[in-house]
Amino acid sequence: MVQTRQFKAAETALERALDDAADRMESAATVNTQCWLLLRQGELGKAYGLAVKWADETEPRVSRATPAELSTWGWMLLRVSAAAVRNSQPGEAEDALKFATAAAVALGREHAPDNDFLRTFGPTTVKLKAAENAGVIDRPDKVLRIAERVPVFSLKPTSNNRNRHVLDVADAHAKIGDFAEAFGKLEQIRADSPEWLPNQRYARDILGRVVRGRRTSASEMRAMADVVGLPL
């Protein structure tokens, strides 16, 4: 529901899930999604405050932390960073990303709590979010540098990691005028996750830039425009 912008229904479901949570870790998983909902709604201050509160609540003693604890704490830090970078708080965003990196290093690998691959966290996930932050502050050069070091195809194509990262890479290519490469990344997501791409306004924005560059065939462009809902 968050992904498809059914925000009110998502808010109700998350509130009920939080009320029924069995423990702190389950509560944190729900709050993680609440932060994502607030980010999607543009409620940056609320997202930042909620993420900071729960990052404090879930911070483990790293030397004794379980993978689930490190993953939970790391994701809350990534939410802090995402909210901060969008809310013109670059220092806070960078600090949160550094702590998330520490959690990922301690974890040493990608970990999915309770086999929930949507909340996979580890060194690769942190790199993906660093690239996302670079895109938010309009640094396409940095996005592409980070992308070169990310083993992205080791991850499943999901909304919160690989797909979003490929969109960030497409956006970076479009911003530097490499429209063919940008379009190729959109085609890659279409092949991997055809049900996901039509819900992405970000994809429409990227394709709009590609259309203005006019570096691909008209038929391919029209087909992609139909998928993402971009009027031509």
BALOBA-1460 file (C-alpha; in Angstrom, 3 decimals):
// residues 232
<rec num="1" residu="m" x="0.000" y="0.000" z="0.000"/>
<rec num="2" residu="v" x="2.896" y="2.367" z="0.664"/>
<rec num="3" residu="q" x="4.391" y="1.442" z="-2.700"/>
<rec num="4" residu="t" x="1.129" y="2.124" z="-4.559"/>
<rec num="5" residu="r" x="0.460" y="5.341" z="-2.610"/>
<rec num="6" residu="q" x="-2.577" y="4.060" z="-0.696"/>
<rec num="7" residu="f" x="-1.275" y="6.119" z="2.185"/>
<rec num="8" residu="k" x="-4.288" y="6.293" z="4.484"/>
<rec num="9" residu="a" x="-4.888" y="2.559" z="4.339"/>
<rec num="10" residu="a" x="-1.180" y="1.930" z="4.895"/>
<rec num="11" residu="e" x="-1.174" y="4.216" z="7.933"/>
<rec num="12" residu="t" x="-4.114" y="2.352" z="9.463"/>
<rec num="13" residu="a" x="-2.522" y="-1.040" z="8.824"/>
<rec num="14" residu="l" x="0.783" y="0.054" z="10.335"/>
<rec num="15" residu="e" x="-0.865" y="1.491" z="13.435"/>
<rec num="16" residu="r" x="-2.675" y="-1.805" z="14.000"/>
<rec num="17" residu="a" x="0.513" y="-3.768" z="13.398"/>
<rec num="18" residu="l" x="2.340" y="-1.649" z="15.961"/>
<rec num="19" residu="d" x="-0.424" y="-2.201" z="18.512"/>
<rec num="20" residu="d" x="-0.184" y="-5.971" z="17.976"/>
<rec num="21" residu="a" x="3.620" y="-6.205" z="17.904"/>
<rec num="22" residu="a" x="4.924" y="-9.002" z="20.101"/>
<rec num="23" residu="d" x="8.239" y="-7.382" z="21.019"/>
<rec num="24" residu="r" x="10.585" y="-4.461" z="20.399"/>
<rec num="25" residu="m" x="12.095" y="-5.978" z="17.268"/>
<rec num="26" residu="e" x="8.692" y="-6.545" z="15.697"/>
<rec num="27" residu="s" x="7.713" y="-2.992" z="16.619"/>
<rec num="28" residu="a" x="10.887" y="-1.679" z="14.996"/>
<rec num="29" residu="a" x="10.082" y="-3.527" z="11.773"/>
<rec num="30" residu="t" x="6.731" y="-1.753" z="11.660"/>
<rec num="31" residu="v" x="8.292" y="1.621" z="12.466"/>
<rec num="32" residu="n" x="10.771" y="1.078" z="9.652"/>
<rec num="33" residu="t" x="7.848" y="0.958" z="7.226"/>
<rec num="34" residu="q" x="6.166" y="3.908" z="8.956"/>
<rec num="35" residu="c" x="9.296" y="5.946" z="8.276"/>
<rec num="36" residu="w" x="9.162" y="4.899" z="4.633"/>
<rec num="37" residu="l" x="5.512" y="5.967" z="4.496"/>
<rec num="38" residu="l" x="6.369" y="9.389" z="5.936"/>
<rec num="39" residu="l" x="9.191" y="9.799" z="3.419"/>
<rec num="40" residu="r" x="6.839" y="8.937" z="0.555"/>
<rec num="41" residu="q" x="4.401" y="11.550" z="1.876"/>
<rec num="42" residu="g" x="7.103" y="14.210" z="2.140"/>
<rec num="43" residu="e" x="6.795" y="14.378" z="5.936"/>
<rec num="44" residu="l" x="10.544" y="14.683" z="6.326"/>
<rec num="45" residu="g" x="10.673" y="16.162" z="9.824"/>
<rec num="46" residu="k" x="8.332" y="13.496" z="11.185"/>
<rec num="47" residu="a" x="10.265" y="10.732" z="9.423"/>
<rec num="48" residu="y" x="13.538" y="12.026" z="10.817"/>
<rec num="49" residu="g" x="12.247" y="12.323" z="14.374"/>
<rec num="50" residu="l" x="10.659" y="8.878" z="14.354"/>
<rec num="51" residu="a" x="13.749" y="7.250" z="12.863"/>
<rec num="52" residu="v" x="16.086" y="8.931" z="15.368"/>
<rec num="53" residu="k" x="13.895" y="7.823" z="18.278"/>
<rec num="54" residu="w" x="13.878" y="4.217" z="17.129"/>
<rec num="55" residu="a" x="17.550" y="4.188" z="16.185"/>
<rec num="56" residu="d" x="18.196" y="5.109" z="19.813"/>
<rec num="57" residu="e" x="15.700" y="2.508" z="21.002"/>
<rec num="58" residu="t" x="17.226" y="-0.314" z="18.968"/>
<rec num="59" residu="e" x="20.944" y="0.492" z="19.269"/>
<rec num="60" residu="p" x="22.576" y="-2.742" z="20.444"/>
<rec num="61" residu="r" x="25.856" y="-3.455" z="22.152"/>
<rec num="62" residu="v" x="27.674" y="-4.162" z="18.913"/>
<rec num="63" residu="s" x="30.115" y="-6.699" z="20.332"/>
<rec num="64" residu="r" x="27.214" y="-8.899" z="21.469"/>
<rec num="65" residu="a" x="24.522" y="-8.010" z="18.958"/>
<rec num="66" residu="t" x="22.679" y="-10.646" z="16.958"/>
<rec num="67" residu="p" x="22.369" y="-10.285" z="13.169"/>
<rec num="68" residu="a" x="18.693" y="-9.349" z="13.612"/>
<rec num="69" residu="e" x="19.597" y="-6.598" z="16.082"/>
<rec num="70" residu="l" x="22.309" y="-5.173" z="13.838"/>
<rec num="71" residu="s" x="20.017" y="-5.295" z="10.820"/>
<rec num="72" residu="t" x="17.170" y="-3.572" z="12.671"/>
<rec num="73" residu="w" x="19.419" y="-0.831" z="14.026"/>
<rec num="74" residu="g" x="21.124" y="-0.393" z="10.665"/>
<rec num="75" residu="w" x="17.829" y="0.080" z="8.842"/>
<rec num="76" residu="m" x="16.669" y="2.709" z="11.335"/>
<rec num="77" residu="l" x="19.931" y="4.568" z="10.729"/>
<rec num="78" residu="l" x="19.344" y="4.389" z="6.982"/>
<rec num="79" residu="r" x="15.907" y="5.919" z="7.534"/>
<rec num="80" residu="v" x="17.529" y="8.683" z="9.612"/>
<rec num="81" residu="s" x="19.974" y="9.340" z="6.787"/>
<rec num="82" residu="a" x="17.289" y="9.293" z="4.086"/>
<rec num="83" residu="a" x="15.107" y="11.779" z="5.947"/>
<rec num="84" residu="a" x="18.020" y="14.040" z="6.832"/>
<rec num="85" residu="v" x="19.499" y="14.272" z="3.344"/>
<rec num="86" residu="r" x="16.080" y="15.199" z="1.945"/>
<rec num="87" residu="n" x="15.522" y="17.714" z="4.730"/>
<rec num="88" residu="s" x="18.730" y="19.672" z="4.041"/>
<rec num="89" residu="q" x="20.576" y="18.159" z="7.006"/>
<rec num="90" residu="p" x="23.717" y="16.837" z="5.279"/>
<rec num="91" residu="g" x="25.752" y="16.467" z="8.457"/>
<rec num="92" residu="e" x="23.113" y="14.364" z="10.170"/>
<rec num="93" residu="a" x="22.656" y="12.301" z="7.011"/>
<rec num="94" residu="e" x="26.371" y="11.553" z="6.792"/>
<rec num="95" residu="d" x="26.664" y="10.713" z="10.495"/>
<rec num="96" residu="a" x="23.757" y="8.270" z="10.312"/>
<rec num="97" residu="l" x="25.264" y="6.642" z="7.227"/>
<rec num="98" residu="k" x="28.577" y="6.199" z="9.045"/>
<rec num="99" residu="f" x="26.866" y="4.421" z="11.942"/>
<rec num="100" residu="a" x="24.910" y="2.278" z="9.480"/>
<rec num="101" residu="t" x="28.217" y="1.369" z="7.843"/>
<rec num="102" residu="a" x="29.564" y="0.325" z="11.255"/>
<rec num="103" residu="a" x="26.534" y="-1.910" z="11.783"/>
<rec num="104" residu="a" x="27.000" y="-3.422" z="8.328"/>
<rec num="105" residu="v" x="30.705" y="-4.068" z="8.920"/>
<rec num="106" residu="a" x="29.896" y="-5.760" z="12.224"/>
<rec num="107" residu="l" x="27.299" y="-7.877" z="10.423"/>
<rec num="108" residu="g" x="29.755" y="-8.713" z="7.661"/>
<rec num="109" residu="r" x="27.196" y="-9.804" z="5.061"/>
<rec num="110" residu="e" x="23.726" y="-9.152" z="3.746"/>
<rec num="111" residu="h" x="21.129" y="-10.381" z="6.251"/>
<rec num="112" residu="a" x="17.356" y="-10.698" z="5.897"/>
<rec num="113" residu="p" x="15.615" y="-10.800" z="9.304"/>
<rec num="114" residu="d" x="13.207" y="-13.746" z="9.543"/>
<rec num="115" residu="n" x="13.780" y="-14.374" z="5.822"/>
<rec num="116" residu="d" x="12.169" y="-11.014" z="4.985"/>
<rec num="117" residu="f" x="14.212" y="-10.030" z="1.925"/>
<rec num="118" residu="l" x="12.554" y="-6.592" z="1.784"/>
<rec num="119" residu="r" x="14.495" y="-5.695" z="4.941"/>
<rec num="120" residu="t" x="17.815" y="-7.103" z="3.792"/>
<rec num="121" residu="f" x="20.663" y="-5.149" z="5.376"/>
<rec num="122" residu="g" x="24.422" y="-5.319" z="5.103"/>
<rec num="123" residu="p" x="27.441" y="-3.707" z="3.428"/>
<rec num="124" residu="t" x="25.899" y="-3.745" z="-0.047"/>
<rec num="125" residu="t" x="22.620" y="-2.229" z="1.129"/>
<rec num="126" residu="v" x="24.514" y="0.633" z="2.788"/>
<rec num="127" residu="k" x="26.364" y="1.344" z="-0.462"/>
<rec num="128" residu="l" x="23.048" y="1.430" z="-2.322"/>
<rec num="129" residu="k" x="21.690" y="3.992" z="0.134"/>
<rec num="130" residu="a" x="24.884" y="6.050" z="-0.112"/>
<rec num="131" residu="a" x="24.307" y="6.195" z="-3.866"/>
<rec num="132" residu="e" x="20.683" y="7.185" z="-3.261"/>
<rec num="133" residu="n" x="21.798" y="10.034" z="-0.997"/>
<rec num="134" residu="a" x="24.224" y="11.203" z="-3.671"/>
<rec num="135" residu="g" x="21.368" y="11.286" z="-6.157"/>
<rec num="136" residu="v" x="19.214" y="13.341" z="-3.789"/>
<rec num="137" residu="i" x="21.920" y="16.031" z="-3.530"/>
<rec num="138" residu="d" x="22.366" y="16.012" z="-7.325"/>
<rec num="139" residu="r" x="25.766" y="14.323" z="-7.518"/>
<rec num="140" residu="p" x="25.392" y="11.981" z="-10.513"/>
<rec num="141" residu="d" x="29.172" y="11.554" z="-10.677"/>
<rec num="142" residu="k" x="29.198" y="10.160" z="-7.131"/>
<rec num="143" residu="v" x="26.222" y="7.897" z="-7.846"/>
<rec num="144" residu="l" x="28.079" y="6.314" z="-10.743"/>
<rec num="145" residu="r" x="31.327" y="5.950" z="-8.782"/>
<rec num="146" residu="i" x="29.523" y="4.133" z="-5.986"/>
<rec num="147" residu="a" x="27.583" y="2.002" z="-8.473"/>
<rec num="148" residu="e" x="30.830" y="0.704" z="-9.956"/>
<rec num="149" residu="r" x="31.660" y="-0.865" z="-6.572"/>
<rec num="150" residu="v" x="28.255" y="-2.392" z="-5.831"/>
<rec num="151" residu="p" x="27.678" y="-6.102" z="-6.605"/>
<rec num="152" residu="v" x="24.081" y="-5.258" z="-7.423"/>
<rec num="153" residu="f" x="23.211" y="-8.516" z="-9.195"/>
<rec num="154" residu="s" x="23.854" y="-10.453" z="-6.000"/>
<rec num="155" residu="l" x="20.598" y="-8.944" z="-4.692"/>
<rec num="156" residu="k" x="17.006" y="-9.790" z="-5.477"/>
<rec num="157" residu="p" x="15.169" y="-7.107" z="-7.487"/>
<rec num="158" residu="t" x="13.186" y="-5.401" z="-4.732"/>
<rec num="159" residu="s" x="11.713" y="-1.963" z="-4.259"/>
<rec num="160" residu="n" x="13.945" y="-0.882" z="-1.396"/>
<rec num="161" residu="n" x="17.308" y="-1.896" z="-2.741"/>
<rec num="162" residu="r" x="18.174" y="-3.095" z="-6.235"/>
<rec num="163" residu="n" x="15.323" y="-1.560" z="-8.233"/>
<rec num="164" residu="r" x="15.660" y="1.798" z="-6.522"/>
<rec num="165" residu="h" x="19.414" y="1.710" z="-7.053"/>
<rec num="166" residu="v" x="19.047" y="0.990" z="-10.762"/>
<rec num="167" residu="l" x="16.695" y="3.983" z="-10.999"/>
<rec num="168" residu="d" x="19.329" y="6.113" z="-9.255"/>
<rec num="169" residu="v" x="21.907" y="4.936" z="-11.789"/>
<rec num="170" residu="a" x="19.515" y="5.637" z="-14.676"/>
<rec num="171" residu="d" x="18.888" y="9.112" z="-13.303"/>
<rec num="172" residu="a" x="22.623" y="9.768" z="-13.001"/>
<rec num="173" residu="h" x="23.226" y="8.716" z="-16.604"/>
<rec num="174" residu="a" x="20.366" y="10.926" z="-17.782"/>
<rec num="175" residu="k" x="21.735" y="13.919" z="-15.855"/>
<rec num="176" residu="i" x="25.134" y="13.628" z="-17.527"/>
<rec num="177" residu="g" x="23.537" y="13.234" z="-20.964"/>
<rec num="178" residu="d" x="24.052" y="9.500" z="-21.442"/>
<rec num="179" residu="f" x="20.445" y="8.934" z="-22.479"/>
<rec num="180" residu="a" x="20.937" y="5.558" z="-24.115"/>
<rec num="181" residu="e" x="22.440" y="4.102" z="-20.947"/>
<rec num="182" residu="a" x="19.667" y="5.665" z="-18.841"/>
<rec num="183" residu="f" x="17.013" y="4.105" z="-21.054"/>
<rec num="184" residu="g" x="18.801" y="0.781" z="-20.897"/>
<rec num="185" residu="k" x="18.564" y="0.815" z="-17.095"/>
<rec num="186" residu="l" x="14.821" y="1.456" z="-17.300"/>
<rec num="187" residu="e" x="14.507" y="-1.486" z="-19.674"/>
<rec num="188" residu="q" x="16.439" y="-3.626" z="-17.195"/>
<rec num="189" residu="i" x="13.962" y="-2.848" z="-14.412"/>
<rec num="190" residu="r" x="11.046" y="-3.452" z="-16.748"/>
<rec num="191" residu="a" x="12.402" y="-6.929" z="-17.492"/>
<rec num="192" residu="d" x="13.103" y="-7.732" z="-13.821"/>
<rec num="193" residu="s" x="10.052" y="-6.175" z="-12.156"/>
<rec num="194" residu="p" x="7.320" y="-5.280" z="-14.663"/>
<rec num="195" residu="e" x="4.712" y="-4.909" z="-11.902"/>
<rec num="196" residu="w" x="6.877" y="-2.461" z="-9.927"/>
<rec num="197" residu="l" x="7.935" y="0.047" z="-12.557"/>
<rec num="198" residu="p" x="4.485" y="1.533" z="-13.391"/>
<rec num="199" residu="n" x="4.133" y="2.810" z="-9.798"/>
<rec num="200" residu="q" x="7.340" y="4.847" z="-9.891"/>
<rec num="201" residu="r" x="7.006" y="8.590" z="-10.435"/>
<rec num="202" residu="y" x="10.793" y="8.685" z="-10.323"/>
<rec num="203" residu="a" x="10.890" y="6.492" z="-13.433"/>
<rec num="204" residu="r" x="8.532" y="8.905" z="-15.206"/>
<rec num="205" residu="d" x="10.821" y="11.814" z="-14.342"/>
<rec num="206" residu="i" x="13.854" y="9.962" z="-15.672"/>
<rec num="207" residu="l" x="12.096" y="8.960" z="-18.879"/>
<rec num="208" residu="g" x="10.975" y="12.555" z="-19.351"/>
<rec num="209" residu="r" x="14.611" y="13.625" z="-19.339"/>
<rec num="210" residu="v" x="15.467" y="10.851" z="-21.801"/>
<rec num="211" residu="v" x="12.599" y="11.907" z="-24.077"/>
<rec num="212" residu="r" x="13.925" y="15.440" z="-24.136"/>
<rec num="213" residu="g" x="17.332" y="14.027" z="-25.085"/>
<rec num="214" residu="r" x="15.785" y="12.012" z="-27.966"/>
<rec num="215" residu="r" x="18.494" y="9.356" z="-28.058"/>
<rec num="216" residu="t" x="16.446" y="6.203" z="-28.537"/>
<rec num="217" residu="s" x="13.936" y="4.956" z="-31.083"/>
<rec num="218" residu="a" x="10.428" y="6.375" z="-31.047"/>
<rec num="219" residu="s" x="8.752" y="2.962" z="-30.767"/>
<rec num="220" residu="e" x="10.830" y="1.907" z="-27.746"/>
<rec num="221" residu="m" x="10.213" y="5.257" z="-26.114"/>
<rec num="222" residu="r" x="6.455" y="5.045" z="-26.635"/>
<rec num="223" residu="a" x="6.367" y="1.540" z="-25.172"/>
<rec num="224" residu="m" x="8.252" y="2.639" z="-22.058"/>
<rec num="225" residu="a" x="6.106" y="5.767" z="-21.748"/>
<rec num="226" residu="d" x="3.007" y="3.534" z="-21.693"/>
<rec num="227" residu="v" x="4.537" y="1.446" z="-18.904"/>
<rec num="228" residu="v" x="5.406" y="4.368" z="-16.618"/>
<rec num="229" residu="g" x="2.419" y="6.535" z="-17.515"/>
<rec num="230" residu="l" x="4.264" y="9.361" z="-19.229"/>
<rec num="231" residu="p" x="2.160" y="11.192" z="-21.840"/>
<rec num="232" residu="l" x="4.057" y="11.865" z="-25.061"/>
